[in-house]
Amino acid sequence: MAKVVAVVKVMPEDVAADLSELKERIERSLPEGVSLQSARVEDVAFGIKSLKLAILLPDEEGGTLRVEEAISGVPGVSHVEVEFVSRV
């Protein structure tokens, strides 16, 4: 089965959140067959930071929905936005 990479922007619930710990919780929550390829912290505005994640997942029906749901369910996550998806 083909794979796709999805770039996902994750906003924390709290400006003072430990984004390293949040990344670890997100990585543990990913469904089977899905892996975190890279993560970086990005400045948004006025001291607010987000996590930008590159996630590798199977190219299957439903696309990124199960990944978005898994990340949204992680404590400390306020908002999840898929920025783009590309076949690898």
Phi, psi and omega per residue, in radians:
M1 nan 2.473 3.135
A2 -1.196 2.766 3.108
K3 -2.034 2.689 3.027
V4 -2.257 2.708 3.007
V5 -1.958 2.296 3.109
A6 -2.001 2.280 3.039
V7 -1.697 2.122 -3.008
V8 -2.134 2.318 3.071
K9 -1.768 2.195 -3.114
V10 -2.051 2.166 3.086
M11 -1.747 2.259 3.103
P12 -1.334 2.780 3.104
E13 -1.215 -0.547 -3.023
D14 -2.177 2.398 3.122
V15 -1.045 -0.571 -3.094
A16 -1.560 0.190 -3.094
A17 -1.091 2.526 3.044
D18 -1.405 1.787 -3.051
L19 -1.211 -0.441 3.076
S20 -1.162 -0.777 3.103
E21 -1.168 -0.688 3.109
L22 -1.079 -0.736 3.095
K23 -1.041 -0.749 3.128
E24 -1.094 -0.752 3.124
R25 -1.126 -0.698 3.110
I26 -1.105 -0.795 -3.118
E27 -1.048 -0.696 3.124
R28 -1.209 -0.418 -3.069
S29 -1.535 -0.178 -3.057
L30 -1.131 2.463 3.136
P31 -1.099 2.816 3.097
E32 -1.033 2.423 3.140
G33 1.519 0.001 -3.137
V34 -2.035 2.377 -3.121
S35 -2.381 2.604 3.079
L36 -1.481 2.099 -3.118
Q37 -1.596 -0.667 3.107
S38 -2.777 2.780 3.112
A39 -2.587 2.467 3.054
R40 -2.565 2.729 3.111
V41 -1.656 2.337 3.116
E42 -2.141 2.415 3.020
D43 -1.297 2.357 3.110
V44 -1.778 -1.115 3.104
A45 -3.084 2.572 3.024
F46 0.905 0.712 3.120
G47 1.459 -0.035 3.111
I48 -1.429 2.354 -3.136
K49 -2.155 2.694 3.083
S50 -2.258 2.882 3.009
L51 -1.777 2.311 3.047
K52 -1.936 2.027 -3.055
L53 -1.991 2.422 2.970
A54 -1.857 2.065 -3.033
I55 -2.101 2.255 3.120
L56 -1.685 2.225 -3.120
L57 -2.557 2.799 3.114
P58 -1.150 2.532 3.070
D59 -1.464 1.652 -3.077
E60 -2.408 2.949 3.129
E61 -0.994 2.422 -3.117
G62 1.722 -0.267 3.069
G63 0.941 -2.152 -3.046
T64 -1.627 0.064 -3.022
L65 -0.965 -0.844 -3.090
R66 -1.180 -0.534 3.079
V67 -1.222 -0.790 3.109
E68 -1.033 -0.750 3.138
E69 -1.139 -0.719 3.133
A70 -1.102 -0.798 -3.123
I71 -1.181 -0.710 3.141
S72 -1.077 -0.496 -3.130
G73 -1.417 -0.075 -3.129
V74 -1.359 2.264 3.090
P75 -1.023 2.349 3.135
G76 1.732 -0.145 3.125
V77 -1.636 2.211 3.124
S78 -1.651 -0.774 -3.014
H79 -2.611 2.474 3.104
V80 -2.182 2.282 -3.141
E81 -2.365 2.131 3.058
V82 -1.419 2.092 -3.100
E83 -1.516 -0.691 3.012
F84 -2.880 2.811 3.129
V85 -2.312 2.404 3.137
S86 -2.470 2.444 3.080
R87 -1.239 2.452 -3.128
V88 -1.836 nan nan
